Amino acid sequence: MDTAHTLRLRGRPEMKIAVIYILISVLLSAVGQIMLKKGMNDLGTMTIAMKQIVGILWRMGTNPYVFVGLVIYVIGVVFWLAALSRVDLSYAYPFASLSYIVMLVASWVLFGEHISILRLVGTLVVCVGVLLIARS
């Protein structure tokens, strides 16, 4: 076996583990974002003003949905960092856009948001790009 072939075989398990870590990260990040959105919906519209920043941060930090959403998001970041330790950023980063699919469906199902045809087509184009990168 030549050296290049051996390196490709050795790199495969690393790549599979990295993809698993990336997908876990994407899923956790999406769930975290959904929790954050729910929490912010409960809190209502906010305008950030320096004289009110402490109160605003307190309201956000003590909202259970916001707090749990941040914790889940941070756990997702840990998986993301583990993935980055195994693969190139230029390979890993496009996978993050898979969260668009999760967000699109969750926004429609959980929050009753309107999903236009253009938004749907744009999301599908991004997914095709991710598939092309994954095969590279």
N, C-alpha and C positions, 0 to 999 in steps of 0.2 A: 504494500500500500504506500502511495506517495504521501509526503508530509501534508500537502494541502487537503487531501481527502481525510487524513487522520484528524486534522484540525476541524474540518467541517463536522465530522462525526462527534468529536468531543464537545463542540459548541452546541449541538442540538439539545441535550438535556438542559443546559443553561438557558437556552432560548425558550424551551417549553415552560420551565419554572418562571422565567421572567414574564412570559405572556400570562400565566396564571396570576402572578402578583399584580400585573397591570390590570387584568380584568377585575380582580378583587378590589383594587384601588378605585377603579372607575365605578364599580357598584356602590362601594362605601361612600365615595364622594357624592354620588347621585342621591343616595338615601340621606346623607347629611344635608345636602342642599334642599331636599324636600322638607326635612324637619325644620330647617332654617326658614323656609318660606311659610310653613304653617305657623311657626312662632311669630314671624313678622306680621302675618295676616291678623293674628290675635292681638298684637300690639297696635295695629293701625298705622296710618301714614305718619312718617316722621320726617322732620327737617332738622338737619344737624346744625346746631349753633354752638359756638364755643362756650357761651355762658350756661348752656344746658347739657353739655357733653357728659358730665358725671351722671346726671339723672338718666339720660338716654342709655348710657352704657350699663347702668344698674338695672334698668328695666329689661334690657336685652339679656344681660347675664343671668338674671333671676327667672327668666321665662324658661320653663322646663323644655320646651321644644327647641328653643335656641341653644340651650346648654347641651342637650343630648345631641343635637345636630352638629355642634362644634366638636364634641368628643368623637362622634362617628367619622367626621371629616378628618380629624387628626389621625385616627387609626388608618384611614385610607392613605394618608400621606406617608405613613410608615411603610405600607406595602409598596407605594410608589418609589420611595427611596431604595427599598430592597431591589426593585426591578431595575432602577437606574444603575445599581451597582453591577448589573449583569449584562445590560445591553446599551447600545448607543442611544442617546437622547433623540436623535433624528428618527430612530426606529420606534421608540416607545411613545413619543409625544402624540403622534397622530391617533394612537389608540384612545387617548383621553377624549377624543371627539365622539367616541361611542356613547358617552354620557348624553349626547344630544338626543339619541333615540329614547333613552330612559326618561329624560326630561320632557320630551315631546309627549310621550304616552302619559306620564305622571301628571303633567300640567293639564292635560285634557281630562283624564279620569278623576284625579283627586281635587283639582281646583276649578274644573269646568271652563278652562281657557279655550278660546277659539283657535283652531289650528288651520291656517290658510293653506291652500294648495301650494303656493310658492314656498312656504316654510317647510312643508312636507317634502317637496322636490329638492330643496336645498339640503335638507337632512340626508336624503337618499344619495345625493351627489357626494357628500362628505363620507358616507359609509362606503361607497365605491372606492373612494380615495384610500380609505383605511385598508380595504381588502388588497388593493394594489401594493401598498407599502408592506403589508404583512407577508406578501409573497416574494418580496425583494430580498 
